[in-house]
Amino acid sequence: MWLNLKIALRYLVGKKSSQAIHWITGISIFGIAVGSAALIIVLSVFNGFDELVTGMFSKHNPDIKIISKNSKYFTEDSTLVQKISKEAYVEFLSRSFEEVCMFQYKDAQEFGIIKGVEKNFQEVSRASEGMIEGEFTLLDGNRPLANIGSVLRNKLGVSLREFHEPVRIFLPDSKTDQIQNASYQDFLLQAQSIFIFHQESDYSTIITDLNYLRSKLGKTKILSSIDLKLKSGFDTKFVIETLETLLGNDYIVKDRYRQDEAFLKIMKLEKWLYYALFSLTILLVSFTVVGALWMIVLDKRFDISILKSLGMADQRAQNIFILLGLLICSLGLIIGFFLAVGFYIIQKKYGLIGIPAEFVIDSFPMQMRKIDFVIVLTTVLIIGLLASIMPSKKVAGINPVFHEE
């Protein structure tokens, strides 16, 4: 094995009969290096976005969300709600109700969601940390207020300074499921604050008082969800299992991840699709490795003949060129890893590749993970091994210099 490795190293760095072989070998190493670096960088960018998005979602998502298993709404069981609130792991509980509606501010109109919550919502969702204008408040005495998502505010052109201009809410009548002529009701809400949660709610949601909203719809016992903030020290998995036992089969209990599970799964799918795409690129680059090895085999025919004359078996001679292919890929990997780490440092420090100003960050986020290096290492070496097998088979057709009579 060591002899094979020494010979493979010699063939890699030693002099060849043609300068073209050096060039092709160098191109192979460079191609593997660029492909490996690109693969690491792409995976790191997706890791960065995953970390960013997960952090933004989890910041304002409740620790636990309880929803109906079979429908959009469920009838509130006050005894059950009281029982949940008294559980040892519950710090705050907030009930919520959502309904599709149409908003109007001056001449601007937009469809969206009106969401009714109670006072504890601020603690459960850390709503005050998402305020960019005004202060999160549900009621001014008995008067309900509107806390508006930032994107929806921009669409409607809402100004908190124009106190005389309320937001008009058009809701389906409780006797029908559609907004039709003469089948809707409307009421006014004074704009109180603008929030940015970095979620879908920014685009379409106004938050107001739960009891007021339900009374307007005549649905005083209907809820969309029960949101919980857990006390520190309690395991989320344990709490979910406990709640599922307590609630039975009519409810679904979601942790922070499951509340945005579909979106995060799509992100992960995109990550591995890009991984497959760049792996295919490395596979195409590996054909230069095949060409380089083929030319080295032809260049070293006399050496192989002598080694066979000294008793080296065909399989062992073939292993020399398989090792040589792996060495080419390994050298490309090392260079590629250094390139990727260098780019990562520059991007983190200087923000080399920026993002449009309206986004929440200035430059592409990156996060390197050890597992990605292992995945890329394994991928490239497997591709290198497959690329080395075909040229190494050529060795079997080379005869030794001397034959025993």
N, C-alpha and C positions, 0 to 999 in steps of 0.2 A: 504493500500500500504506500509506504513512504517513498519507495523507489519510483512508483508511478507518479506520485505527486511531484517529486523532484524533476522528473522528465517533463511533466506537463508545465511546470513553472519555467523550465528551460526553453520549451517551445513557445511559451507566451512572450518572454522578454528577450529571447535569443535572436540572433541574426537569421534572417530568411534570405532565400535566393532572389526574391523579388520584392521591391519596395511596395508593390501593390498589396501584398499580403499584410504588411504593417498598416497601410492605410485602411484596408477593409476591417482589420482587427480593431483599430482605433475607432472607426465609425461604429462598429458593433458595441464597443464599450460606451461610447458617447450616447448612442441611442438608448441603451439600457439605463444609463444614468439619468437622462432626461425623462424617460418614461417612468422610472421609479420615483424621481423627484415630483413629477406631475401627479402621480398617484397619491403620494403622501400629502401633498399640498391640497388636493381636492378633498381627501378624507378629512384633513384637518379643518378646512373651511366648513364642511358640513358639521363637524363636531362643534365648531364655534357657533354656528347658527342654531344647532340643537341646544347647546347650553344657553344661548341668549334667549331663544324663544321659550324654552322650558322655564327659565328664570322669570321671564315676563309674565307668563301664564300663571305660574305657581304663586307669584307674589300677590295676586288679587283673587285667585281661586280659593274657595273655602277648603279647609283640610278634608272635609267630607261633605258630599252632596247626596241627598236622598231624593229620588224621583220615583214616579210610578212606573211599573214594569209594562203596563198594558195601554197607557194613554198619556196624553199631554198633561192632564190635570188629575188630581185625586182629592177626595173629600177629606177635609181636616178632621182628625181624631184628636180632640183636645187632651184626652186622657193619655194617649200615646205620646203626644208632643211633650206633655208635662213629664212623663216618665223618662223620655230621652234626655230632657234638659237636666234631670237630676242624676244622670249617670256620672260616675266618678271621673270619667275621662273627658267630659264635656265642659269646656270653659264658657263658651257662648253659643247660643242657638238663634238662628234667624230664619223666619218663614218668608217665602217670596211667591209672587204670582205674576205671570207674564201674559200679555195679550198683544196680538198683531193689531196695528192701528195706522191711522194716517195723521201726520203732524202738519200744521200750517202755522207759519210765522210771516206776518205781512202777506206778501203775494207768493211766497215760496211754499211748496208742498213736498212732502217726502213720506214714503211708507217706512215703518219701522216697528219697534217693540216698546210698549210701555210696561215698565216693571215696577211692581209695588213691593216694597221691603219694609222691615221694621227697624227700630233704632239700633239693634244689635248688629245690623248689617255692616256698620262702620268697623266694628271689631272683627267680625268674621272675615271680611274681604280687605281689610286695611284700606278702606275707601279714601280716607283723608290723605293718604300718601299719593293717591292718583289725581289729586286736585291741581289743576293748572290755573284756575281762575275761580274766585269765590270760595265759599266754604260749604262743605257737604252738609245739608240740612233738609229734612223731610217735611217739617211743618213750621210755619211761623204763626204761633198760636193755634188756631184751628184751620188756617189757610194752608193748603198743600202747595209744595214747591216742586220745581223741575230741576233735576241734576242731569245735565245733557252730555252725551259722548262728544268728544272733540271733533270727530269727522262729521257727525250729524249736525253739530253747531255750524260748521263751515258750509254745509249744504243748504241749511236754512237761513244762514246769515244772522244768527241770534246774537244780540248784544245785551250783556248784563246791565249796562248803564241805562237802557231804555225801559224804565220800570212800567211805563204805560203800555208797553207792547207785550202781552202774554203770548204763550204758545197755546194754540188751540189743538185739542186732541179729539179726533173722530174715532169712535169705537163702535163695533157691531152691536146692535141691540141684543139684549140677552135672549130674545126669542128667535133670533136667526143667526146663522153662521157666516153671513156675507154682508159686506158693506154695500147696501143698495140705496136707491133714493127712498127717503122717508123711512128707512129701516136702520138708522144709526142714531147715536146720541153723541153729543159733544160737550166738552167742558174746557175751562181755561186753567193753565198753570203758569205761575210766574217763574221765569228762569232764575235759578239761584246759584248754580255753579257749573263749571265745565270740568269734566274728568277725562283722563287718558289712562286706560288700563292696558293698552297694547293688546286688545282682544277684539273680537267681533262686535262686542257691545259698543266700542268707540264709534262704529259706523252706523248704528241703527237704534240705539237705546236711550230712553229717558227714564230716570229712576225717580219715583215719588213714594208717597206713603201707602202702605199696604191696605190698611182699613178703608181709606178714602177710595182707592181704586176699586176694591171689591164692592164697596157700597154703591158706586156708580154703575157697576155692571149687574148688581143684584146677585152676586156670587160670594156671599159673606163667609162661606165655609169651604171654599175651593182654594187649593194651593198648587203651585207648579213644582216647588221643591222645598226641602228643609236643609239649611246649610249649617254646618257645625265648625267651630274652631276648637281644636283639641288642646287639652292641657299638656304642657311639656313633659316628656318622659314616657308617654304612652305610645306603644307601637301601633302604627296605622293598620297593619295587617290584622292584628289582634282586635282592634276596634271594629273593623269591617266585619270580621267573622261574628263578633258579639252582636252587632246591629242586625246582621242578616238573620241570626237566630231569633232576635227580639221582634223583628218586623215581619218575618215570614216571606212567602213567595210573591207577594204583591208589589214589592218594592225592589229597586236597584240601588245599591250603595256604591258610590264612586269616590276614589281617592283623587288627588290632584292630577295625576297622570291620566286617568281614565276619563276625566272631564274634557280633555282635549286629545283623546286617544287617536281619533281618526286623522287629525292634522299631523300629529307626531309620527304616526305610522307612515303617512305619505312622505314625510321628510326622510325617514329611514330608508324607505323604498327608493327614493331618488338617490340617496347616498350610494346604495349598492348597485343601482343602475349605472351610475357614473363610474363606480369601481369596475364593473364589467366592461364598460366602454374603454376605459384606459388600459385594462388588462388585455383587451383585444389589440390595442395599439402596441403594447409590448410584445404580443404574440407576432404581430407583423414585423416588428423590429428584429425579432429573433431569427428571421430569415437571413439577415446579414451575418448572424452567428453561424448559421448553417454554411453560408458561402465561405466565411473565414476558415472554418474547420475543414471544409472540403479542400480548400487550397493548401492548408497546412499539411493535411494528409498526403496530398500529391507532392508537396515540397519535401516531405520527410520519408519518402518511400524507401530510400536506401537505409536510413536509420532503422526503420521498422524491419527491413529484411535482415539486418545484422542482429537486432534483438531477437528475432525469431530463430536465427541460426544459433544463438546462445541458449535457446531453449524456452523463450517466452511464449506462452500459449496465446492463441488468437484472442481469447476473451480478455486476458490481461492487457494485451496491446490495445484492444478497443477501449478498455477502461482509462487508458492514458488520455485519450481524446475526449472521453466523456468528462473526465476531471478538468481538462483544458476548457471545455465549454462552460463548466460550472465556475471556473476561475474567471473567465471573461465576464460572466454574469455577476459574480461576486464583486469584482472590481467596479463594474458599473453601478452595482447596488451601493457600495461604500461612497462613491462619488455622488450618486443621487441623493443619499441620505444627508451628506454634507450640504449639498445644494438646497435641499428642502429645509434643513434647520437654519441655514443662512437666510433664506427667504422669509422664514417664520420670524426670525429675530428682527429683520428689517421691517416687516409688515407690522409687527407688534409695536415697534419703537417709533416708526415714522409714518405708518399708514400709507404704504406705497400705492395700494389700489383702493381708491375711495368709493363711497356710495353716495348717491344723490342726496342733497341736503334735507329733503323732506323725511328721510328715514331717521330712525331713532339713534343710529350710530354713524360715525364719520367714515369708517373704513371696514373692509371685510373682516369679520372676526375669525380667529383661528385658535384651535386648541389641539395640540399634539397628544396622542395617546400611545402608550407602549404597544398595545394590541395591534394598532395599525401598522407599525413597523414590522411586527411579527407576520401579519397577513401579507404585506407587500414582499417581505423576504421569502416567505413560502411560495407565493405566486410566481415570483421571478425565477426562483431556483427550479421550480417544477417546469416552467416554460423552457429554461435553459437546459434541463435534463432531456426533455423531449426533443429539443433542437439538436442536441449532441448525438443522439442515438443513430440517426441516419448517416451522417458522415463517418462515424466510427465503424459502421458496418463495412465500409470500403477497405478497412485494414485487413479483413479476412481474406481478401483477394490478392494480397501482396505475398509473394513467395519468399522464403528465406534465401540468402545468398548461397549458402552451402547446403547440399543435400547428402544425407547418408546413403551410401550405396549398399 
